[in-house]
Amino acid sequence: MIVRQLFACLLLCSILFSGANAKVRLGLDNLISSKYAQLKHKRVGFICNQTSLTSEGKYAVTLFAKQKEFRLAALFSPEHGLFGQRKAGIRSDSVQKFEGIPVYSLYGATRKPTKQMLRSIDILVFDIQDIGVRPYTFLSTMVYAMEAAAENGIEFVVLDRPNPLSGLRVEGNILDTTLRSFVGALPVPYLHGMTLGELAKMAVGEKWFHRAEKLKFSVITMTGWERAMYWTGTGLKWSATSPNVPTFASAVGCAMFGAIGELGVLSVGIGSDLPFLRIGSKLVKPEILEEAVRSSTPSGIALSREDYTVPFNDSTKTFSGMKIALPSDLGKVGNFYAGQFTLLSSLVKDSVFARSYSGLPASTKMMFGKVTGSHALAKAIGSERELNAVFDRWKQDVKSFRNKRRKYLLYQ
């Protein structure tokens, strides 16, 4: 009953916010136009969530469930669940039902479809909207599912969707493979500038998962998407990809401040009305924070002083902080990723902030390393010379990655 109620609510939202004027036809749209040619007469496993919409705002899961061209045998949900309701990090192992179809969680005891889950499936179809940053776990879910498909002789199809941060913006370090984890499954930069279809193609070509060479794999591409497009240029309506990314602006903010948000010594607006679009701290004076934020935020971003509150236990916390506003032309904004570390490095010069930062538990420091994919970064915080040396190495990583990815690009 809860599943049906949640779906009804989301269905209403999809009707109200459909992208009737979309410039981009999604992989899902093109699959439907082909009358489901690749899925005909097959038993389908569908990896999806609330973002699995046509460009007109119709939910793929209901379209698939009604089809007679194939049989929808199982559904698989990533972090946050089938309808995106669970908070970050909340696991689930329960098997739900949607229209009588089992819904398996891929964010619980297992994050990879098991042989038992795949027993009645001929083909796995992946269709989830990503936000364009490496640690967002939907990418990892796709890679783990591809590996399971390869190991079990099951075909895998990606229905492609836009990289909302464009296909041109590549920033940050390539993941150090000693830090590989569920928040860093592939050795790509933090902002990779690729669609999930392109990343899937690259993961197969570079053999980045077990038995990649055995996988029968394809991408149903988009039409109308260009690499220079940010989400606002696609004509598509944004569907909250997770509770903390309710808008496209929050996705941009996540790219700019999400990594340092892992540390907990700064509020990045999580729990507020503008997640990832606010920066606050109770550890430093407001004027010190303002100066540090203004000197480190990418060019082109508008900043203003504004207090905000976030829930805390049965009460709230109020932060003195800065509000971030995005310009209409994101292509003119400077480097999204690096500024947050310049900010952190500046704030650790304050004695109170420095004590909190140095006293962080080992588990927090380990997660920061996994999210950033770097051992060197944490060691460089506080030293302008060392941090600039890290940034210089990132430029080499970006150059190397751009060359490597070229043959895997589906959209020129």
C-alpha positions in Angstrom: 0.0 0.0 0.0 2.8 2.4 0.9 4.5 1.7 -2.4 1.3 2.5 -4.3 0.7 5.8 -2.3 4.3 7.0 -3.0 4.0 6.2 -6.6 0.7 8.0 -6.9 2.3 11.1 -5.4 5.2 10.9 -7.8 2.9 10.3 -10.8 1.0 13.5 -10.0 4.3 15.4 -9.8 5.4 14.0 -13.2 2.2 15.2 -14.7 2.6 18.7 -13.2 6.3 19.0 -14.2 6.5 17.2 -17.5 9.1 18.4 -20.0 6.8 19.0 -23.0 9.3 21.3 -24.6 12.4 19.1 -24.2 15.1 19.5 -26.8 16.6 16.2 -25.9 15.2 12.7 -26.5 16.4 10.3 -23.9 17.6 6.8 -24.4 14.3 5.7 -22.8 12.3 7.7 -25.4 14.2 6.1 -28.2 13.7 2.6 -26.8 9.9 3.3 -26.7 10.0 4.7 -30.3 11.6 1.4 -31.4 8.6 -0.5 -29.9 11.0 -2.0 -27.4 13.0 -3.8 -30.1 15.9 -4.8 -27.9 13.6 -6.2 -25.2 11.1 -8.2 -27.2 10.2 -11.6 -25.9 12.7 -11.3 -23.1 12.5 -11.4 -19.3 13.6 -8.0 -18.2 15.3 -6.8 -14.9 14.9 -3.0 -14.6 17.3 -0.9 -12.5 15.5 2.3 -11.9 14.1 4.9 -9.5 12.0 8.1 -9.5 14.2 9.7 -12.1 13.4 7.0 -14.7 11.1 9.3 -16.7 10.4 9.9 -20.4 11.1 13.4 -21.6 7.3 14.0 -21.3 7.4 13.0 -17.6 5.9 9.4 -17.8 7.3 6.8 -15.4 9.2 4.1 -17.2 8.3 1.5 -14.5 4.5 1.8 -15.2 5.1 1.7 -19.0 7.3 -1.4 -18.6 4.9 -3.1 -16.3 2.1 -2.8 -18.9 4.1 -4.0 -21.9 3.2 -7.2 -23.7 6.4 -7.0 -25.9 8.4 -8.4 -23.0 8.0 -9.5 -19.4 9.1 -7.2 -16.5 10.4 -9.9 -14.2 12.2 -7.9 -11.5 13.0 -4.3 -10.4 16.2 -3.1 -8.7 16.5 0.1 -6.7 19.7 2.1 -5.9 20.5 4.2 -2.8 17.4 6.1 -1.6 15.0 3.4 -2.9 12.7 3.0 -5.8 11.0 6.4 -5.1 14.0 8.3 -3.8 12.5 8.6 -0.3 15.3 7.3 1.9 18.0 9.6 3.3 21.6 9.2 2.3 23.3 6.1 3.7 20.1 4.4 4.9 20.3 0.7 3.9 17.4 -1.5 3.0 17.3 -5.3 2.6 13.5 -5.7 2.3 12.0 -7.1 -0.9 9.0 -5.0 -1.8 6.4 -5.5 -4.6 5.3 -3.1 -7.3 2.3 -4.4 -9.3 3.2 -7.9 -8.2 6.9 -7.5 -9.4 9.6 -8.0 -6.8 11.7 -4.9 -6.0 15.2 -5.8 -4.8 17.4 -3.2 -3.0 20.9 -2.7 -4.3 21.8 -0.6 -1.2 21.8 -3.0 1.7 23.6 -6.2 2.6 24.4 -6.6 -1.1 25.0 -3.8 -3.6 25.3 -6.1 -6.5 22.5 -8.3 -7.9 22.9 -11.8 -6.7 22.6 -15.0 -8.8 19.3 -15.7 -7.0 18.0 -12.2 -7.9 18.9 -12.8 -11.6 17.6 -16.3 -11.9 14.6 -15.4 -14.0 16.2 -12.6 -16.1 17.5 -12.5 -19.7 18.5 -8.8 -19.8 19.2 -6.0 -17.3 18.2 -2.5 -18.3 19.6 0.5 -16.4 17.9 3.9 -16.5 18.7 6.4 -13.7 19.6 10.1 -13.9 23.1 10.8 -12.6 24.5 14.2 -11.4 27.9 14.1 -13.0 30.2 13.6 -10.0 32.2 10.4 -9.3 31.0 9.7 -5.7 27.3 9.7 -6.5 26.4 6.1 -5.9 24.2 5.5 -9.0 27.4 5.2 -11.1 28.7 2.5 -8.7 25.3 0.7 -8.8 25.5 0.6 -12.6 29.1 -0.8 -12.6 28.3 -3.5 -9.9 25.3 -4.5 -11.9 27.3 -4.8 -15.1 29.8 -7.0 -13.3 26.9 -9.3 -12.1 25.5 -9.4 -15.6 28.9 -10.4 -17.0 29.4 -13.1 -14.4 25.9 -14.6 -15.0 25.8 -14.4 -18.8 23.0 -11.7 -18.9 22.8 -8.9 -21.4 23.1 -5.3 -20.2 21.5 -2.2 -21.7 22.0 1.4 -20.6 19.3 3.9 -21.5 21.4 7.1 -21.7 20.6 10.4 -20.0 22.4 13.8 -19.9 25.4 14.6 -17.7 23.7 17.7 -16.1 27.1 19.4 -15.6 27.8 19.1 -19.4 30.1 16.8 -21.3 32.9 19.3 -21.4 33.6 20.0 -17.7 36.3 17.6 -16.5 37.9 18.5 -13.1 39.8 17.0 -10.2 42.0 14.0 -9.7 41.6 10.5 -11.2 40.6 8.1 -8.4 43.5 6.5 -6.6 42.6 2.8 -7.0 43.8 2.0 -3.5 40.7 4.1 -2.4 38.2 2.3 -4.6 34.9 1.9 -2.9 31.2 2.3 -3.4 31.7 6.1 -3.5 34.5 5.7 -6.0 34.1 2.7 -8.3 35.9 3.9 -11.4 39.3 5.6 -11.9 37.9 8.8 -13.4 38.1 12.4 -12.3 35.6 13.8 -9.7 33.8 15.6 -12.5 34.2 13.3 -15.5 32.1 15.1 -18.2 30.6 11.8 -19.4 27.1 10.3 -19.6 26.5 7.0 -17.8 26.3 5.3 -21.1 29.7 6.6 -22.1 31.2 5.6 -18.7 29.6 2.1 -19.1 31.3 1.8 -22.5 34.6 2.9 -21.0 34.3 0.5 -18.1 33.8 -2.4 -20.6 36.6 -1.2 -22.9 39.1 -0.6 -20.1 38.1 -3.8 -18.3 37.4 -2.0 -15.1 35.3 -4.8 -13.6 35.5 -8.6 -13.4 34.8 -10.4 -16.7 34.1 -7.2 -18.6 35.2 -8.8 -21.8 32.3 -11.4 -21.5 29.5 -8.8 -21.2 27.0 -8.5 -24.0 26.5 -4.8 -23.7 24.8 -1.8 -25.5 23.8 1.8 -25.0 20.6 3.2 -26.4 21.7 6.8 -27.0 20.0 10.1 -26.7 19.3 12.4 -29.6 19.6 16.2 -29.4 22.1 16.2 -26.6 25.3 18.2 -27.1 28.4 18.1 -24.9 28.2 21.8 -24.1 24.7 21.5 -22.7 24.1 21.9 -19.0 20.8 20.6 -17.7 19.1 24.0 -18.2 19.8 23.7 -22.0 18.1 20.3 -22.4 14.5 21.5 -22.0 14.0 18.6 -19.5 12.4 19.0 -16.1 14.5 18.1 -13.1 13.3 15.2 -10.9 15.0 15.1 -7.5 17.7 12.6 -7.8 17.9 12.2 -4.0 16.6 14.0 -0.9 19.7 16.3 -0.8 19.6 17.1 -4.6 16.1 18.4 -5.1 17.1 20.8 -7.9 19.7 21.1 -10.6 21.2 24.0 -8.7 21.8 21.6 -5.8 23.6 19.2 -8.1 26.0 22.0 -9.1 26.4 22.9 -5.4 27.2 19.3 -4.7 30.0 19.4 -7.2 31.3 22.6 -5.6 31.0 21.7 -1.9 29.9 18.1 -1.5 33.4 16.7 -0.7 34.1 19.0 2.2 30.6 18.4 3.5 31.7 14.9 4.3 34.0 16.3 7.1 31.2 17.8 9.2 33.2 20.8 10.3 31.3 23.0 7.8 27.6 23.0 7.1 27.0 22.8 3.3 23.3 23.4 3.8 22.2 19.8 4.1 18.8 19.8 5.9 18.2 23.5 5.0 15.9 24.8 2.3 18.9 25.0 -0.1 21.1 21.9 0.2 24.6 22.4 -1.1 23.7 26.1 -1.8 24.6 27.4 1.6 27.9 27.4 3.6 27.9 28.0 7.3 30.0 27.3 10.4 29.7 27.7 14.2 33.4 27.5 14.6 34.6 30.7 13.0 33.4 34.3 13.0 30.9 35.2 10.2 33.3 37.8 8.8 36.1 35.3 8.6 33.9 32.7 6.9 32.6 35.3 4.4 36.1 36.4 3.4 37.2 32.7 3.0 34.1 31.8 0.9 34.4 34.9 -1.3 38.1 34.3 -2.0 37.6 30.6 -2.9 34.3 30.3 -4.7 34.5 30.0 -8.5 34.2 33.2 -10.5 30.7 33.9 -11.7 28.9 32.6 -8.6 26.9 35.2 -6.6 27.3 35.2 -2.8 25.3 36.9 -0.1 25.3 36.8 3.7 22.3 34.9 5.1 21.6 33.0 8.3 19.8 29.6 7.9 18.5 26.8 10.1 18.8 23.0 9.9 17.0 20.3 11.9 19.0 19.0 14.9 17.5 16.2 17.1 14.2 17.7 18.3 15.3 21.3 17.7 17.2 23.3 15.1 20.6 24.8 14.6 21.1 28.3 13.2 24.2 29.0 11.1 25.6 32.4 10.1 26.6 31.7 6.6 26.7 32.4 2.9 24.1 31.7 0.2 25.1 30.7 -3.3 23.3 31.7 -6.4 24.1 30.4 -9.9 24.3 32.5 -13.1 22.3 31.6 -16.2 25.5 30.7 -18.1 27.4 28.1 -16.1 29.9 27.7 -19.0 31.5 30.9 -17.9 31.9 29.8 -14.2 35.4 28.9 -13.2 36.5 25.5 -11.8 33.7 23.9 -9.8 35.7 21.5 -7.7 39.0 23.0 -6.5 37.7 26.0 -4.6 36.2 24.1 -1.7 39.7 22.9 -0.7 41.1 26.4 -0.9 38.2 27.4 1.5 39.0 24.5 3.9 42.7 25.3 3.7 42.0 28.9 4.5 39.8 28.2 7.5 42.2 25.8 9.2 44.4 28.9 9.9 41.8 29.8 12.5 42.8 28.1 15.8 39.2 27.0 16.8 38.4 25.6 13.4 41.9 23.9 13.2 41.3 22.1 16.5 38.0 20.6 15.2 39.6 19.7 11.9 42.6 18.0 13.4 40.4 16.1 15.9 38.2 14.5 13.3 37.8 10.7 13.8 39.8 8.3 11.6 36.5 7.0 10.0 35.6 10.5 8.8 39.1 11.1 7.4 38.9 7.7 5.6 35.5 8.6 4.1 37.0 12.0 2.9 39.8 10.1 1.2 37.3 7.7 -0.5 35.1 10.5 -1.7 38.0 12.7 -3.0 39.9 9.6 -4.3 43.1 11.1 -3.0 45.6 10.4 -0.2 47.6 13.6 -1.0 44.7 16.1 -0.7 44.1 15.9 3.1 47.8 16.2 3.8 48.0 19.4 1.7 45.2 21.2 3.5 46.7 24.2 5.3 49.6 24.6 3.0 49.2 26.9 0.0 52.3 25.5 -1.7 51.3 21.9 -1.2 47.7 22.5 -2.2 48.8 24.2 -5.4 51.1 21.3 -6.2 48.1 19.0 -5.8 46.0 21.2 -8.2 48.9 21.1 -10.7 48.8 17.3 -10.6 45.1 17.3 -11.2 45.6 19.2 -14.4 47.8 16.4 -15.6 45.1 13.9 -14.6 42.5 15.8 -16.5 44.7 15.9 -19.7 45.4 12.2 -19.4 41.7 11.3 -18.9 40.5 13.5 -21.8 42.8 11.6 -24.1 41.8 8.2 -22.7 38.0 8.8 -22.8 38.0 10.1 -26.4 37.3 6.8 -28.1 34.4 6.1 -25.7 32.4 9.3 -26.3 29.0 8.8 -27.9 28.3 12.4 -28.5 30.8 14.8 -30.2 
